[in-house]
Amino acid sequence: MAKEELMQFDGLVTEILPDARFRVRLDAGQEIVAYTAGKMKRNRIKTLAGDRVTIEMSPYDLEKGRLVFRHKDERAAPRRQQARPQFRRR
């Protein structure tokens, strides 16, 4: 059992920093620095500026957080693969 419960917040990535860190503006208006969680690194989930994310934060330090989830963009249309030209045998 965890010693302290982590708090979760939603926010928007505003800037990409070195070493897999991000500047995130929370919905409450606070701006924090967050790092990518290990599961996101292992599954190679890429995060870009403008993405909606979920952040976990400790109640002891409200300036840093761990980026644990990247929300899918509802505006983006599903990507379709371009059809290759048909190969004709002689």
Order of alpha helices (4+ residues) and beta strands (2+ residues): beta-beta-beta-alpha-beta-beta
